Amino acid sequence: MSELTTIPLMKETRDALKMLGMKGESYDALLRRLIETAKCQMLYRELDDIRQKGDYIKVDDIDAL
């Protein structure tokens, strides 16, 4: 089993987390879910940056081998 830690939070932050949590969801599960959501958002932002910069090759432009 993984080692547990204590993370000090302001009560306002704790209350905000409570509002985001689902019934019966632990803080660990909630934070893991939020982390996964943030990782997806980061990927979408990166892909959008690539698209906006035009820093890619369209599949149609790739010559057949």
Secondary structure, DSSP 8 states (H G I E B T S, - for coil): ----------HHHHHHHHHHS-TT--HHHHHHHHHHHHHHHHHHHHHHHHHHHT-S--GGGS---
